Amino acid sequence: MWDRREKRLKFYTVSRHYRRRDQPGDRPYCRCRPKVSHLFKWGGPMKPHPWTTYSNLLVERILNPRNVGFFKENTGALQEMRVVTGHAESEGSHVHFFLIVDETDGVVADAKFKAFGETALIGAADAACEVLLRKNYDQARRLTTDLIDRKLRDFTQIPAFPETAAFTLNLVLSAIEEAAEKCTDIPLKDPSVTPPVPQGGSAEGGHPDWHLFSPEEKLDHIKEVIRDEIQPYIELDAGGIEVSAFNNEQEIVIAYQGACTTCPSSTGATLDAIQQILRSRLHPSLVVKPDLSLLSF
């Protein structure tokens, strides 16, 4: 019996870093388990898990993506729809997009994706599918990483993706661009009918402290909303926008730039969408007017 016990003690007795198993309060140790300090010696300081740097909305999209799937090539053939695909890969990550494009106007009717690799790639691709909806293929080619990131932010000024995930966003854009290039033969719809700026919802609501702001603070908030929520979409049509005047703390005069100066939508659907967003975010009494001297149509 003593021989068997001696053998057991020898088995659990290891180098100076470990102790015997049968000492009171001790837990069994594995010979291959290093000291914690060795982790720092081998690979440098331990880095935080990437999930801790993701926004809550991004984590939700990774765990429960809404747009995973694919379309067969003949999907929508009878409805004058075309299925185009785009693929990109880098550093072991792959993403594949499937877009249904209306052959009468080039507008994306639906989008799905498949992805393998980094977790951030799943969230980026899932958000991109929703940003693409109701955009034409030319606007899809101008999609930016910032626009996808803003889709998944918890707070306006805090990015949803860490800097280390930038390559996954660029991978998504590369796949979308490849798909969009297969649609260049489709005639584009009149931009005055499909403005790039999304609808802002109900005009009611606004900022709860709007009445407490000074005129300068109100102007700063107006510029911030335009920069963060309107300008990125205007850029999809190679246009630009800035505030040229703020009159009587109610009237906002905007100056269009680029392609917007020649688009009839600048005084129609796009202008209405801009006004609706500003009213819903800041105050229902705001009125937006364009600087007509800069328009040439």
N, C-alpha and C positions, 0 to 999 in steps of 0.2 A: 504493500500500500504506500509506503514511504517513497519508493522509487517513482511511482506514478505521480505523487504530489510534487516531488522534486523536479520531474520533467515538466510539469505544468508551470511551476514557478520559473524555470529557465525559459520557457516559451514566452511568458509575458514580461520577463525582465529584459529591458532593452538598454540602449545607450543612456548617457547622462541626461538626455532630453525627456526621457520617459520614466514611468514608475511601474511597480508591480500592480497587477489587476486586483489582487485580493487584499490590498490595503483598504481599510475602512474609508468609505466615501469616494473611492477612486472609480473612474470609468475606464473600460478597456481602451487601449490605444492601438492604432494600426501602425505598423512599422513604416509604411510608405507616406504617412501623414506628416508634412513639414511643420515647423514652427511658423506662426503667423509672421514673425519678423522676416522669415526667408522670402515671403511673397514680395516684400518691398526690395529685398536684395536681388531677386531674380528679374523682376519686370518693372521696377520703379514703383512710384506711388500708385495705389489702386485707384482706378478711374470709376466714377459713378456710372451706374447702369444707364444706358441711353434713354430708357423709358422715363427717367426722372427729369429729363430735359424736354419732353414732349408736352404740348398743351393737352388739356383734358379732352377737347374736341378731337384732337388727332388720335389720342389713345382709343377713344370710342370708335373712330372710323377703322382703326387697325383691328380691333376686336370684333366689330360688327360692320364690315363693309357692306354698302348698299348696292354697289354696281358691279360686282364680280360676275363674270359670265362671258358669253360670246354670241355672235350672230353668224348663221350660215350665209354663204355667198349669195344664195338666191332669196334671202329674206327680203320681203317688200318689193319683189320684182314687178308684181302686178300694180303696185301703187306708185310707180315711178320713183322708187327709192334705190339707192346704191349702197352696198356694204363695202367699206374700205378698211384696210388694216394697216397698222404701223407697229414696228418692233424695234426695240433698242436693248442693248445689254452692256454691262460694264462691271468689272470686279466681281463676277459671279452672280450679279443681279440681273434679272430679265423682266421686261414688261411688254405686254402686247395689248394694243388697243383695237377695238372693233367699233366703227362709227357707221351709223345709218344716216346717209346724206340725201336730202331731197334733190332730185335731178332737175327740178324746175327752177330752183333758186339758190342751191348750194348751202342750205341751212342744215345744221346737224339736228336730227330729230331724236336720236338716242345714242347712248354710248355705254360700252361695257369694257372691262379689262380683265386680264389675267397677269399675275405677277409672282415672281419667286425671288427671294433674297432678303434684303434689309426690311425690317418692319416699317420704317418710314416710307418705303416705296409703296406699300399697300395703301397707306393713308393718303399719300400724294396723288396716286392714280385714282383713288375713289373720289377725292374732291375735284380733280380735274374733269372727271366725267360730268359732274353737275355744272361746272363752270362752262363747259362746251355747249350745253344745251341752248338751242335757239340762237347760237352764233353761226355765222357762215364759215366756210373753210378758210377764207382769207383772214378772218379774225382769229381763227384757231391757230394759224401760223404765227400770230403775233402774241399769243398767250405768254405771260411772264411767270417766273417763279414767285414773284411778290403777290400776284393775283391768287395763286393757289394757296400760298401761305396765309393770306388774309382770310381765306374761306374757313380756316380751321383755328383761328386765334380765339383765345379766351378773352383777351384784352387787346384793345386796338394797338397799343404801342409795344406789346410783347410778342415776338415771333412765335409761331407754332412749332417750327422746326429748328433744331440746333444747327450751328454752322457746319457741323460734321455731316449733316444730311443733305447738304447742297447738291451733291452729285446725284442723289435720287430724284430731286426735282428736275434737274437738267436731263436726266434719263427719260422722265415722263414727257418733257417738251420735245425731245428728239423723236420719240415714238409718235407723238401727235403730229409733228411736222411731216414725218414720212407718210402718214395716212392722208394728210391734207393735200400733199403733192399729187395724189392720185385723183384729185377732183378738179384740177385746173381747167378742164374742158367744160365744166358746168357754168352756165351764165349766172352771175350774182344778182341777187334781188336788190331793188332800189333801196339804198340805205335810209331814205326818208321814211320807209315803211317799217324797217326793222332797226331801230336805234340801238347803239351798243350799250347804252346805260340801262341797267335793269330797273324795273319799277320799284319804288320805295315804299309801297304799302300805303296804309292810311295816312292822311295828312294830319290826323289828330295825334296828340301826344307832345313830343318835343322835349327840350331840356328843362328839368324842373326848376332850375335856377336862372333861366334866361332873363327874367325881369330884374335880376340883381346884377347882371353884368354891365360894365361900362361899354360905350360904343366900340372902344378899341378891343375889349375882350370879346365882344360879339363878332367883330370882324375876324379875330383870330380863330374862333370856333368855326366860322363859315369857311375859312381857308383850309382848316384842318379836315373838315368833312369832304370838301372838294378834292383835296389832295389824296385822302385815304380811300374814299368810297366812289368817287366819280372819275377822277383823272385816269386811274388804271384801265377803265373800260373805254374811255375816249381814245386812249392810245391804241386800242385794238383796231381802230379805223384810221390810224396814222394822224390823229388830231391832238389838240391840246386845248386847255381852258385855264383861265386865271380871272381873279376878281379885279375889276378896274375901278369900281366905286361902290360905296355903301351909303345910300341916301336915306335920311330920316329914320335910321335904325330899322328899316323895313324893306326898302327896295335895293336889290342886289343887281348890279350891272356886271355882266361877264363878258370877257373878250375871248373869242374863239381863235384858235391857231391851227395851222396845218390844213389837213383835208376838211376840217369842220367849216372853214370859211367859204367853201363852195358847195356845201351839202344843204339842201332844203330842210332837212330834219333839224337843223340848228335853230330854226324858229318854230318847229313843230313838235314831233314826238320826243326828240332828244331834250329839247328845252322843257317840255312838260315833265319828263322823268327827272331831270335835275331839280326842278322846283319841288317835286313831290318828295324827293329824298331830303332836301334841306328842311322842308316843312315838318316831316316826320321826325327828323333828328334834332331840330333846334326849336322852331316855333311855327305854328300854322298860319301866322299872318305874313310870312315872308313872301315876297314877290320877286321873281327872277326875270330880268330883261337882258337881251343881247345887245352888244354894241354894234348897231347896224352899219356903221361906217367901215367895219372890217370885213363885211360879207360881200361876196362877189357872185351872186346868182340872181 
